[in-house]
Amino acid sequence: MAFLRAIEGENPDNEFVQDFQNRVEEIKSDETWRLAYMQSLLRDQDKFDAGVQAGQKEMAKKLLKRGLSPEDIAKNSDLSIEVIKQLQQEICDEHI
């Protein structure tokens, strides 16, 4: 409970929580750690963005196969018309 109260902004009355907060402050002030943490966040964001992009492309392929036009898909997604037409070509090439 002392830990949760400290998170809410109260002064900790618990030695463990005080030690924990002191360690957090030490880590936050360490530039090497901060750089590594930020690089990790950027890597994770890049992976997330790539996953979203891949998911959008898969959804666009499914919609193309169902007969929706590239223009309609582009209007309702973050994909460009060029990317959607490329996906359409890939679908056509798969059937050859």
N, C-alpha and C positions, 0 to 999 in steps of 0.2 A: 504494500500500500504506500509505503514511503517513496518508492520509485515512481509510482503513478502520480503522487502528489507533486514530486519534483518536476515531472514532465509538464504538469499543469502550471508550473511556475512558482510553486511554494519552495521556500528554503528547506533543504533536506535536513532532517533531524536524525539521520541514520548514517553511520560511518561508511557502510558499503556504498550507499548512494552518493555520498560526498566524494569518496574515492573514485567512483565511476565518473562523476561529472568532471573531476580534475583530470582524469585520463582522457576524456573526450576533448577537453580544452587543449591538452598537450598535443593530441593528434591533429586537431583542427589548425594549430599553429605551425605544424611541421609542413614546410613547403614541398618537400619530396613526396610526402604522403598525399598532400592535396593535389599535386600534379598527377600522380598515379591514379587517384580517385577520379579526377576529371577525365583522364584518358579512358578509364574504364567506363564511365558514363557515356562518353562519346561513342565508344565501340558498341556498347549496348544499344544506343539510339540508332546507330547505323544498321545493326542487325535487325532491330525492330522495323525500321523503315524498309529494309529489303524484304522482310516478311510481309509487310503490308502491300508492297508493290507486287510481290509474287502472288499474293492472294487476289489482288485486283485483276491481275492478268488472267488467272484461272477463272475468275468469275466472268470476265469479259469473253473468254473462250466459250464458256457454257452458254452465255447469252447469244453469242454469234451462232452457235450450233442450234439454238432455239429459233433463230430467224430474226433476231433484232438487228437493226442496222448499226453500222459503226458510228454513225452520227448520233443516234439515240444513246448508245452506250457512252460515247465521249461526253455528251451533255450531262450524264448522270454519274460520272466517275471522275477520278483525278487523272485518268489516262488521256493522252493526246490522241487525236484521230489517226496520226501516223502510226503510233504504237498499236492501236486497235486494228488498223489495216494490215500491219505486219503479222499480228496474231491471226487474222483472217487468212492470210497467205499460208501461214504455218498449218492451219487446219486443212486448207486445200492440198498442200503438199503431203500431208499425212494420208490422204485418201487416194493418192496417185500410186 
